[in-house]
Amino acid sequence: MNKLLQRTGVSARALEIADRVEQFVREKVVPFERDPRLGFHGPTEDLADELKDLARAAGVMTPHILDDGDHLTQRETASVLIRSGLSILGPLACHTCAPDEGNIYLLGKVASPELKQRFLTRMVDGSMRTAFFMTEPAEDGGAGSDPSMMQTTCRMDGNHWVINGRKAFITGAEGAGMGIIMARSDDGACMFLVDLPNPAIRIERVLDTIDNSMPGGHAVITIDNLRVPADQMLGESGEGFKYAQVRLAPARLSHCMRWLGACVRANEIATDYANRRLAFGKQLVDHEGVGFMLAENLMDLKQAELMIYWCADVLDSGAQGGAESSMAKVAVSEALMRVADRCVQCMGGQGVTADSMVEQVFREIRAFRIYDGPTEVHKWSLAKKIKRDWKAENAK
């Protein structure tokens, strides 16, 4: 098991699960990384199904959800999700990937018993993928990093809500069995659970993006007079942003967990290469320029890990953790970008080919700096908090 990853301060039950997940990912999932079914728009459905069948057989399907339906703490979840990320395909196989992991968390916290019975069971057992419909096309002036710009509308018509609008960058919409749609009523933002596919929800196209680890890719969607029964709204009209916050802070942190695992693996590959490759009469690792990059990787990886566990503890305390998750998302994504870049650089030409997963990890981490809020938006949000806190302190 990887010596870089923290074991102290993690419960025995979580370590047992994490060790099984790591063994499964390294032994069963890694061989699929060059499978031709990992295409430009992500893994195909049959590849996803095959990987999930292997995870079920190994007893590591949705490992952060216990047999009694209880959820591991965020600290425990970190130890498990980091290990699932050791392969780009690990989160898909173990069903710890976005957006499913975040959607499972959201429904577990806020859905009615009826909606949990209808949707959550299939989400947890991995028999159904889901999507989260929030972001909208920039050309429409819609919501991106600023969700208050939401253009998708919903209105009551009898005992149904009617939804109209367009969405963009909807991960996994193609092939999903359920979607959580955010729309704006006269009261404010709302969330709805919708069965997919639905003739009123049309995929315009799947975008060609820099990353390709998620099944279904990232789609642009048109929603045309979609009728949703009133009892499929999460909570009350106008409460959608409150529920989004329940989901977003843990989901940001889960991204950090999974991509930390990927960069730990990339660093393993680069380290192995630097110790085997000879140049100018000695191993690459003995050249200061290469050895120092690998040393810097160790520091960035450990700092990222500590930041993740710190934020997990904040969430486990019951705090909403908005500011803390913003700090973690920025610090971790920027640190991991440095790690991935150094891995490519250490490997030279080999680092930019699909012969090694280092190339894909680099692409995925570059996208991660934008997904779930760009670095600059989180910094801006934190700066606003600094100003608010200063005003509150000086008003005393």
N, C-alpha and C positions, 0 to 999 in steps of 0.2 A: 504494500500500500504506500501511497505517496508520502514521503517524509516532510514535504513542504506544508501539508495541510494540518491544521490545528486539531489536536485530540484532547487537550486539557480543557476543562470547563464545559465539556459536552457530555450529556447523559449517556449512560451505558446503552440504553435502548436505541438512541440515535446513532451511536457509533456502530452498533451491530448492523443496523439498517444501511448506514453509509458504506460500511465495508462490503456488504453484499452487493450494493449498487455499483461500487467501484469494480469489483471483480466481474460482475456481469458486463459492464460497459467495456472494460478492457478485453475480455475474452470473447464476448459474443457480438458486440456492436461495432467495435473498431474494424473488423474485417469487411463491413459493409460500406466503409467510407469511400471506396472507389467504385461502388455499384453504379452502373449506368442509369439506374432509376433515380439517382440523385441529380435531378435536372436543373435547368436554368431557373425554373419557377418553384424549385423545392422538390422534396421527395415525392414520388408518386404514391397514390393511395395503396397500391399493392405492396410497396416497400414499407410504408408505415404499418400496414396490417401485419406483415411478416415480423417486423421488429417488435410490435406489441405482443404478438403471440409468444415470442421468445421471452419477453419480460414477464408475461403471466406464468409461463412455465418455470421461470426462475424465482417467482414470488416477489418481484420488484416493480409491479405495476402500481402507479400512483403511491410510491412508498412513503410519502409524507402524510398520507391519510391512513390512520390505523383501522384495524378490522372493525372496531366499534363505531367508526365514523368520526372519531375525534381527530383533530389536526395537531400535528407536532407543533411545539412552540417555534417561534421564528428562529431562535438560536439553533434548535434541533434541525429545523428545516434547512438552515444554511449548510450544516454539515452534510446533509443528504443531497441537496441540489447542486452543491459545488461538485460532488463526485459524479452526479449524472451528467454534468457538463464536460467531463473529460473527453468525450467525443462529441462532435457537432451533432451526431444523430442520437446521442444518449438521452437528451430531454424528450425527444419524440418517442423513443422506445419506452422509456419509463413513465411517460405521460406527465412530465414535470415542465413541459414547454409552455411558452406563451402562444396564444392568449388563454389556453385552457386552464393553466394553473391559477391565474388571476381570477378567471370567471368562476372556478370552483370555490375559491376563497370568498368571493362576493356573495354567491348564492348561499353558501354556508352561513354567512353572517346576517343577511337581510331578507332572503326569500321566505315566502309563506310556506307552511308545511305542505300545501298542495303543490306548489311549484317545485319544491325540493323533491317530492315524490315523483313528479312528472319528468324532471330534467336532471336532477343532481345525481341520481343513482347511475344513469348511463354516462354521465360526465366522469364520475370517479372510476368506474370500471373500464374506461377507455374505449367503450363501444361507440362513442359519439364525440366528434370534434366540434368545437364551438368557435364563434367569432365575436368580436366586440366592435360595434359600429359607432365610432365617435368622430374621428377626423373627417374633414370635408375638403373638397377641391379648392385650391388657392384661387383658381380662376373665377370661382363663384363668390369669393369673399367669405368663404366659410371658416369653420372652426379648425384650428390647428393647435399651436401651442396656447392660443387664447380660446378656451372653450366657450367664452361668453359670446363669441361671434357665430354661434351655431345658427345655421339657416334651415335645417331640416325641421319641419313643423308637424304637429299632431293636434287633432281636434276631435272632440267627442261627436259621435253619430249613433244615437241610440245606445246600445250596450257595447259598442265597439269604439276604438280609437282609429282614426284614419291618418296615416303617416305619408308624407311626401318630402322628397329631397334627394340629395346626392351625397355619397360618402367616398372617401379615398384612403388608400393605404390600409385597407381592411384585411388584416392578416388571416389567411385560412378560410376566407369566405367561400371559395370554391371547394366544395366537398364537405362543408360543415353541416351538421344536423340541427344546430340551434344558433341563433344570434341574439346578442343583447344590443338593442338599438337605442341610441340616445336621440331625442327629438325635443323641440321646444313648444310648450303649450302657452296659453295666456298666463299661467301661473309660474312658468319657468321651465327648467329642464326636467325631462322625464326619462325613465328607462323601461323598456319592454322586452319580454322574452318571446322570441318568434321562432316557430318551426321553419327549418330550411330543408330543401329549396322551396321557394314560394314564387309563383308566377309574377307577383307584384314587385319582386326584388330581382333586378337584372344586373348581371355582371357585364359592364361595358368592356372591360379589358383587365388583364392581369399585368401589372407594371413590370418593366424590366429594371430590376434594382440591383445594387451592388452585392446584396446578400442573397442566399438561396437555401437556407437551412430549414425553413418552415414550410410544411405542406400547404399547397394552395396559393403560395406566394402572397402578394399584396395587391388587392384589387380595387378598381374604381367601380362604384355601385350606383345604380339609379333605383330609387324607391318610388313607385308610382301607385298612389291610392291603396296602400297596404292597409288592410283591415285587421286589427288585433283586438281580441276580446278584452274587455276592461279588466278581467281578473288576471291578465298576463302582464299588467303593469307591476313593476317593483315598487312597493310602497305607495305613496300618494303623488299626485300631480304636483310638479314643482320641486320635488326632493331629489332629482337626478344628480345634481352636483354633489350633494351630501353623500350619496351612495358611491359616486365616482371617487371621492376621497377615501372611502373605506377600502376601495380596491387599489387605488393608485400607489399609495406609499408602500404597501407590501409588494406590489407587482414591480415597482422600480427596483426594490431590493432583490427580488427573485431574479431579475435580469442580471444584476451584479453577481449573484451567486453562480448562475450557470456559466456566464462568460469568464468568471475567474477560473472555473474548471477548465474551460477551453484553453485559456492562456497558460495555465499550469502545464497542460499537455503540449502546447506549442513550444514552451520553454524546454520541456524534456527532449523534444525532437531536435531543437536547435543545439542543445547541450550535447546530445549524442553525436550530432554531425560535427560539432567543433572539436570533439575529442577523437573522432575517427579520421577527419580530413587532414591531410598534410599539405603544407604550403611553405615555401622558402625554408625548407629543411627542418620544420617542426610542426607539431599539431597546431591547428588554428587557435585552440584555447590558450596556448602559450604566447600568442601574440597579444600584447596588451590591449589593442583596440577591440579585439573580440572578447577576451577574458573579462574586460571591464564592463562590456555590454551585458554579459551574462550575470555578472555580479550585481549590476543595477537592476536587472530583471528580478533577482531574488528579493531585493529591497522593495521594489514596487509591488510584487506579488504579496509579500507579507503585509505591507501597509494596506493594500486593498482588502485582504482577508480580515485584518483587525477592524477596518472601517465597517465591513459588513457585519461582523459580530457585535460591534458597538451599536449600530443602528438596530439590529435585531433585538438587542436587550431593551432599547428604548420602546420598540413596539410591544415587546412582551410585558413591559410595565403597565400597559394599557393606554399609553399616550398615542395620539394620532400620528405623530412622527413626521409631519409634513416637511419641516425644515431639515430634520435629521436625514430623511430619505433623499432630499435634494442634495445635501452635502455628500452623502454616500454615493449617489448616482454620478455626480460630477467627479469626485475624487477617484472613484473606482474606474469609471469609463476612460478618464484621461490617463490613469496609470496603466490600464490594460492596453490602451492604444500604443503607449510607449513600449510596452513589453512585446506586443505583436510586431511592431515596426522593427525592433531590435532583432527579433527572431528571424524575420525576413532578411535583414542586413547581414546577420551572422552566416546565413546559409547562401548568400550571394545568388547566383542564377537559380540554384535549386529552390530558393525561397519564394520565387515568383512563378513557379510552375504548379500545376495541379497534381504533380507527382507526390507532393507533400501537403498535409492538411494545414501547414503553416500559412499557406497562401489564402485558404478559405477563412481561417481564423482572422487574418488581417482584414479581409473584406467585411466579415461579420462584425468585428469590433468597430470598424469605421462607421457602420450603420448604427451601432449601439450608441454612439455619441450623440445621435439625433433622436432615436426612438425613445419614447417615454419622456420626452422633454429634452431639447438641445441643452448643452452645457450653458450657453449664454442665458437662456430663459431661467434656468435654475439659479444662476448667479444673480440675475436681476431680481428674482423673487427673494433671495436671501438678503440682498441689499435693501429691499423694501422693509424686510423684517428688522434689519439693523436700525433703520430710521425709526420704525414704530417703537422698538424697544427703547431707543434713546429718548424719544419724546415722552414715553411713559415714565422713564426713570427721572427725567428732568422736570416733570410736572409735579413731582412730590414736594 
